[in-house]
Amino acid sequence: MKIGCVLLAAGAASRFGGGKLCALLGGKPVIEYTLDNLRDVPFARRAIVAATPELLALAQRYGIDGTVNDRPDLGVSRSIRMGLELMDGTDACMFCVADQPLLRRQTLVGMLQSYERGTILMAAHNGQSGNPVIYPASLYGELSSLVGEESGKTVACRHEGLLRVFHVPDSLQLSDIDTREDLIAAEEFLRDSAHSP
């Protein structure tokens, strides 16, 4: 089974004040944690939908090509559509977001290994679902017809019978960097982890 991956990295980051994916965390840009994780996961295809040519160029250094969404104001639905256009020949596609620096490579690999053809597999911790999510090719058309701020979860809610959950052992992996406070909390976590035995 061929599973592709689309990295969504074209949000406006308005709650952060803009530029969050290039904000430094532990000495490197937030987005590089995800790019580093994706590099060694055995996806059939990888693509990024980036906010800027600079982010696209950074991803290309990690072997991930893609496209620039020059109209992020049209909502995440446009990024989903642009990403799926690069997923020809795949049986399913994992959507990742670029602002989850604490997500682990083992989680991505585990989701690939657990995926059942034709289902929707969503990461979750204690009943709280989040990203990444894997969608089957049978739903690409529906995902591509989303508008505005409709997201993949809009489609998942319409197909609850297809939904499966991949349990993630700690909630921090699913945490987004949405605000400056989130960045500070992630920095503290990384610092504490470095000093723990």
NULUMLO-922021 format. One record per residue (C-alpha): x, y, z. Coordinates in nm, 2 decimals. Example, Ala and Ser with C-alpha at 12.3 -4.5 7.8 and 13.67 -1.06 7.14 Angstrom:
+--------+--------+--------+
|      u |      v |      w |
+--------+--------+--------+
|   1.23 |  -0.45 |   0.78 |
|   1.37 |  -0.11 |   0.71 |
+--------+--------+--------+
***
This chain:
+--------+--------+--------+
|      u |      v |      w |
+--------+--------+--------+
|   0.00 |   0.00 |   0.00 |
|   0.14 |   0.34 |  -0.10 |
|   0.08 |   0.61 |   0.17 |
|   0.18 |   0.97 |   0.09 |
|   0.23 |   1.26 |   0.33 |
|   0.13 |   1.62 |   0.29 |
|   0.29 |   1.87 |   0.53 |
|   0.06 |   2.17 |   0.59 |
|   0.28 |   2.48 |   0.64 |
|   0.08 |   2.77 |   0.50 |
|  -0.12 |   2.91 |   0.79 |
|  -0.11 |   3.28 |   0.86 |
|  -0.01 |   3.22 |   1.23 |
|  -0.21 |   3.52 |   1.33 |
|  -0.24 |   3.41 |   1.70 |
|   0.14 |   3.39 |   1.71 |
|   0.19 |   3.72 |   1.54 |
|   0.32 |   3.56 |   1.22 |
|   0.63 |   3.37 |   1.13 |
|   0.59 |   3.09 |   1.39 |
|   0.74 |   2.81 |   1.18 |
|   1.07 |   3.00 |   1.16 |
|   1.07 |   3.09 |   1.53 |
|   1.36 |   2.93 |   1.71 |
|   1.29 |   2.64 |   1.95 |
|   1.59 |   2.47 |   2.11 |
|   1.81 |   2.66 |   1.86 |
|   1.64 |   2.56 |   1.54 |
|   1.32 |   2.67 |   1.36 |
|   1.00 |   2.50 |   1.47 |
|   0.93 |   2.35 |   1.13 |
|   1.27 |   2.17 |   1.12 |
|   1.16 |   1.93 |   1.39 |
|   0.88 |   1.80 |   1.16 |
|   1.10 |   1.81 |   0.85 |
|   1.36 |   1.60 |   1.03 |
|   1.10 |   1.35 |   1.15 |
|   0.95 |   1.31 |   0.80 |
|   1.28 |   1.25 |   0.63 |
|   1.32 |   0.89 |   0.74 |
|   0.96 |   0.77 |   0.75 |
|   0.89 |   0.54 |   0.46 |
|   0.62 |   0.74 |   0.27 |
|   0.56 |   0.67 |  -0.09 |
|   0.55 |   1.04 |  -0.16 |
|   0.62 |   1.35 |   0.05 |
|   0.51 |   1.71 |  -0.02 |
|   0.48 |   2.04 |   0.16 |
|   0.23 |   2.32 |   0.10 |
|   0.43 |   2.61 |   0.23 |
|   0.35 |   2.97 |   0.31 |
|   0.66 |   3.11 |   0.15 |
|   0.93 |   3.02 |  -0.11 |
|   1.18 |   3.03 |   0.18 |
|   0.99 |   2.75 |   0.37 |
|   0.97 |   2.55 |   0.05 |
|   1.34 |   2.59 |   0.00 |
|   1.41 |   2.47 |   0.36 |
|   1.19 |   2.17 |   0.31 |
|   1.37 |   2.08 |  -0.02 |
|   1.70 |   2.07 |   0.18 |
|   1.53 |   1.78 |   0.37 |
|   1.43 |   1.61 |   0.05 |
|   1.07 |   1.73 |   0.06 |
|   0.94 |   1.91 |  -0.25 |
|   0.61 |   2.08 |  -0.28 |
|   0.43 |   2.41 |  -0.36 |
|   0.36 |   2.75 |  -0.22 |
|   0.01 |   2.85 |  -0.12 |
|   0.01 |   3.22 |  -0.21 |
|  -0.35 |   3.26 |  -0.09 |
|  -0.36 |   3.13 |   0.27 |
|  -0.64 |   3.37 |   0.33 |
|  -0.87 |   3.13 |   0.14 |
|  -0.84 |   2.88 |   0.43 |
|  -0.68 |   2.55 |   0.50 |
|  -0.91 |   2.39 |   0.24 |
|  -0.69 |   2.53 |  -0.04 |
|  -0.37 |   2.39 |   0.11 |
|  -0.54 |   2.04 |   0.14 |
|  -0.64 |   2.06 |  -0.23 |
|  -0.30 |   2.17 |  -0.34 |
|  -0.13 |   1.89 |  -0.14 |
|  -0.36 |   1.62 |  -0.28 |
|  -0.27 |   1.73 |  -0.63 |
|   0.08 |   1.61 |  -0.55 |
|  -0.04 |   1.27 |  -0.42 |
|  -0.11 |   1.09 |  -0.75 |
|  -0.08 |   0.71 |  -0.73 |
|  -0.11 |   0.69 |  -0.35 |
|  -0.37 |   0.47 |  -0.17 |
|  -0.39 |   0.70 |   0.13 |
|  -0.24 |   1.03 |   0.25 |
|  -0.12 |   1.14 |   0.59 |
|  -0.17 |   1.51 |   0.67 |
|   0.08 |   1.65 |   0.91 |
|   0.09 |   2.01 |   1.04 |
|   0.43 |   2.19 |   1.07 |
|   0.37 |   2.33 |   1.42 |
|   0.39 |   2.01 |   1.62 |
|   0.76 |   2.00 |   1.71 |
|   0.72 |   1.75 |   1.99 |
|   0.56 |   1.48 |   1.77 |
|   0.79 |   1.18 |   1.75 |
|   0.90 |   0.99 |   1.45 |
|   0.79 |   0.67 |   1.62 |
|   0.43 |   0.79 |   1.61 |
|   0.45 |   0.86 |   1.24 |
|   0.59 |   0.51 |   1.17 |
|   0.34 |   0.35 |   1.41 |
|   0.05 |   0.51 |   1.22 |
|   0.18 |   0.39 |   0.89 |
|   0.22 |   0.04 |   1.03 |
|  -0.13 |   0.04 |   1.19 |
|  -0.32 |   0.19 |   0.89 |
|  -0.60 |  -0.03 |   0.75 |
|  -0.68 |   0.03 |   0.38 |
|  -0.99 |   0.24 |   0.33 |
|  -1.01 |   0.38 |   0.68 |
|  -0.94 |   0.72 |   0.84 |
|  -0.67 |   0.69 |   1.11 |
|  -0.65 |   0.98 |   1.35 |
|  -0.39 |   1.04 |   1.63 |
|  -0.54 |   1.09 |   1.97 |
|  -0.46 |   1.10 |   2.34 |
|  -0.71 |   1.02 |   2.61 |
|  -1.00 |   1.08 |   2.37 |
|  -0.86 |   1.41 |   2.24 |
|  -0.80 |   1.37 |   1.87 |
|  -0.56 |   1.57 |   1.66 |
|  -0.30 |   1.56 |   1.38 |
|  -0.16 |   1.36 |   1.20 |
|  -0.45 |   1.20 |   1.02 |
|  -0.44 |   0.94 |   0.74 |
|  -0.72 |   0.96 |   0.48 |
|  -0.79 |   0.69 |   0.21 |
|  -0.78 |   0.78 |  -0.16 |
|  -1.15 |   0.72 |  -0.18 |
|  -1.20 |   1.05 |   0.01 |
|  -0.95 |   1.26 |  -0.19 |
|  -1.24 |   1.40 |  -0.40 |
|  -1.44 |   1.50 |  -0.10 |
|  -1.13 |   1.65 |   0.07 |
|  -1.05 |   1.85 |  -0.25 |
|  -1.40 |   2.00 |  -0.25 |
|  -1.37 |   2.16 |   0.09 |
|  -1.40 |   2.54 |   0.11 |
|  -1.27 |   2.81 |   0.33 |
|  -1.17 |   2.70 |   0.68 |
|  -1.33 |   2.35 |   0.64 |
|  -1.07 |   2.10 |   0.73 |
|  -1.01 |   1.72 |   0.70 |
|  -1.21 |   1.69 |   1.03 |
|  -1.52 |   1.81 |   0.83 |
|  -1.48 |   1.50 |   0.61 |
|  -1.40 |   1.27 |   0.90 |
|  -1.72 |   1.37 |   1.08 |
|  -1.92 |   1.26 |   0.77 |
|  -1.76 |   0.92 |   0.77 |
|  -1.75 |   0.81 |   1.14 |
|  -1.78 |   0.45 |   1.04 |
|  -1.44 |   0.47 |   0.87 |
|  -1.27 |   0.63 |   1.17 |
|  -1.00 |   0.45 |   1.36 |
|  -0.78 |   0.60 |   1.64 |
|  -0.41 |   0.57 |   1.69 |
|  -0.34 |   0.62 |   2.06 |
|  -0.05 |   0.85 |   2.14 |
|   0.11 |   0.80 |   2.48 |
|   0.15 |   1.17 |   2.58 |
|  -0.05 |   1.48 |   2.49 |
|   0.25 |   1.70 |   2.43 |
|   0.31 |   1.52 |   2.10 |
|  -0.02 |   1.65 |   1.97 |
|   0.04 |   2.01 |   2.10 |
|   0.05 |   2.29 |   1.84 |
|   0.26 |   2.60 |   1.87 |
|  -0.02 |   2.85 |   1.83 |
|   0.10 |   3.13 |   2.06 |
|   0.42 |   3.27 |   2.21 |
|   0.33 |   3.10 |   2.53 |
|   0.31 |   2.76 |   2.36 |
|   0.66 |   2.82 |   2.23 |
|   0.79 |   2.90 |   2.58 |
|   0.62 |   2.58 |   2.71 |
|   0.78 |   2.37 |   2.44 |
|   1.12 |   2.52 |   2.51 |
|   1.08 |   2.44 |   2.88 |
|   0.99 |   2.08 |   2.80 |
|   1.29 |   2.03 |   2.57 |
|   1.52 |   2.18 |   2.84 |
|   1.37 |   1.96 |   3.11 |
|   1.40 |   1.65 |   2.88 |
|   1.77 |   1.73 |   2.81 |
|   1.84 |   1.73 |   3.19 |
|   1.63 |   1.43 |   3.29 |
|   1.82 |   1.10 |   3.35 |
+--------+--------+--------+
***
